[in-house]
Amino acid sequence: MALRTRACRVETLLDTFGGANSPSSRGVGVLREILHRYTAIERREAIGPALPVTLGIVDEVVPIEKADVLRAGEIVQNHALLSAREAVRIAAMERRRIRSILSFDGDFDRWPGLRRIHRI
């Protein structure tokens, strides 16, 4: 699927999430995952276009801080079904009081008080 087509699908999901004027944020991990995934599948040429598309549909990139990593450690020790990556995202969201996540990852449904926007 072409990168632009995927971006249009994400924009449609964001409209469902809160509308074009609703602020949205993305963890820095999403940008890292773009780098990781396109490197792993030997599609390095797609990294250049993918990063601006991603940054173009969010208002803020939420950084991961030391407190998030410490909280993520608590989360994974007490919730064995969550991965370390999921725990870091949840911790960063808690710190920022973000209660919803736009994700295809059903594991986020396991976290109380967190609303996952898109289910497939």
Order of alpha helices (4+ residues) and beta strands (2+ residues): alpha-beta-alpha-alpha-beta-alpha-alpha-beta-beta
